[in-house]
Amino acid sequence: MLLSVHGIDALHAALDEIGLGSMIEEGGSALVKINLAHPPRPGHPRTDPELLAEMIRYASRLGARCAIAEGADGFLMQNLEHIGLGGVVEEYGVQVVDLDLEDVDCVDVNGEEHYLPRCLKDYAVRIGMPATSKRSGATFSNNIKLFVGAVPRRMYQEGEPVHGRPRVHVDLQKSVVNIYRAVMAYAPFVFL
């Protein structure tokens, strides 16, 4: 589903229309998974800071305990400050959860082991806010990468540690499907 909104009030109304507001109110907590492993660079879009700030305000207005999550090798707060969101995080008491540093549980899917952060179970509502870039009046979103970014890098290395998750790329299609299946078995979610 693609919703087009113009302005903050329209955004909040659209989120209410798809049922997100009532889910947040009922659950009392929201984890927002973003794409900000490192600050934005040309050609490497990241989660839009204005949209993220509005999502925090929206969840907070509904009385939810709110957290931002991303695997950033321990640099998530610095990355948020770099894009100008340090004040918003502080003002709304947002928890910053670096998924690369979290405790994990192993989930076996079709003979492939995947490691999921335990914190996925700590929030009633999990919101995916992937990399975005404004192109021709639309927002481009990379939701598949968002799933892969939920697993800690340290558990997906091959040989010498690198920034990415090389073990996922051995059979990329199989791994992406199995990460999705692992998440659905471990901490299922619904699509709105």
HELIX and SHEET records of a PDB file:
HELIX    1   1 ILE A    8  GLU A   17  1                                  10    
HELIX    2   2 LEU A   20  GLY A   27  1                                   8    
HELIX    3   3 PRO A   49  ARG A   61  1                                  13    
HELIX    4   4 LEU A   76  HIS A   82  1                                   7    
HELIX    5   5 GLY A   86  GLU A   91  1                                   6    
HELIX    6   6 LEU A   99  LEU A  101  5                                   3    
HELIX    7   7 ARG A  118  ASP A  122  5                                   5    
HELIX    8   8 ASN A  143  VAL A  148  1                                   6    
HELIX    9   9 ARG A  153  TYR A  156  5                                   4    
HELIX   10  10 PRO A  166  ASP A  171  5                                   6    
HELIX   11  11 LEU A  172  TYR A  186  1                                  15    
SHEET    1   A 4 GLN A  95  ASP A  98  0                                        
SHEET    2   A 4 ARG A  65  GLU A  70  1                                        
SHEET    3   A 4 SER A  29  ILE A  34  1                                        
SHEET    4   A 4 VAL A 125  MET A 129  1                                        
SHEET    1   B 2 VAL A 104  VAL A 109  0                                        
SHEET    2   B 2 GLU A 112  PRO A 117 -1                                        
SHEET    1   C 2 THR A 132  ARG A 135  0                                        
SHEET    2   C 2 ALA A 138  SER A 141 -1                                        
END                                                                             
